Amino acid sequence: MKAARFFIQGKVQGVWFRASTCEQAQQLGLRGYARNLPDGRVEVLAAGEGEAIDALDAWLQRGPPQAEVGGVRREAADPDEAGSGFAIG
């Protein structure tokens, strides 16, 4: 099992980004969370199969239709941080 943490910037709050990310992650069988950060970014932690994490990464690059993604930073993460299921924080 692998894990990655993503920081997404741009117009990503107030546009259903977290809920859409949760839906995508669940379809890919990933665990983790999506939460807003005080600086306007969204943080996503995803754990699961490497191919599924890569697929989520590709989706995060564009996000839901209402979002305007300005950039995505990906970092390695500890799968134990993901918990069970995928949550919106």
N, C-alpha and C positions, 0 to 999 in steps of 0.2 A: 504494500500500500504506500502511496505517495501523497504528498500534500503541498499546496502552494497558497501563498497569501497574495492577494491582488489589491492594488490601490488604484481606483478609477477616478479621474478628474474630468471636469467639464460640467455640462448641465446634466447632473446625474442625481440630484435630489429633487423630490416633488414631481417625478415623472415615472413613477412605478418601477424604478430601476431595481430596487431590492426584491420586490414581489416577483418581477419577471426573472431575476437571477435565481431566486428560490425555485421557481417552476422549472427552469432549464436544468439546474443542478439535480433536482429530484428525478427528472427524466433521464439524466445521465448516471443515476445511482450514486451520487456524491453525498458526503456528509459535510457539515460545516455551518457557516452563517454568512449573512450579508448585513452590514450595519452602516449607518451614516456616521461620518466623523464631523467634529465641530468646524473644521476648515472647509467644508463643502464637498469633500471627497466621499466615496463609498469604499469601505474595506470589505473584501470577500475572502473567506478562508474556505478552501475546498480540499477534501481528502477522498481518495479512492484510486481507481485505476489511472495510470498515467495518460492513456488515450482519452479518457473522459475528462480529465483536468485540462488537457490540451484543447478539447472541443469546447469546454467552458471558456477558456482563454480566448479562443477565436470569437465566441459569441460576445464576450465582454468588450471586445474591440469596437463593436457597433452598438450593443445594448438594445433596449426596446425602441420602438419608433419615435417616441417623444424625446428620447435622450439625445444629447450631443456630446459624445465621448471625445475628450480632448487628449487623452493619453491613459495608458495602463502600465503600471509597474508591477512586475511579478517577482516574488521572492520565494525561496524555499521555506517550508514550514514543517512543524512537527505534527504528524497525523493524530497524535493523542489530544491535541487542542480542539479537534473538530467535534467531539461529542457524538451523540447519536442523532441521525436525521439531519435536516437542513433547516436552520432557524433564521428568522428575520429579527434583527436586533435594533 
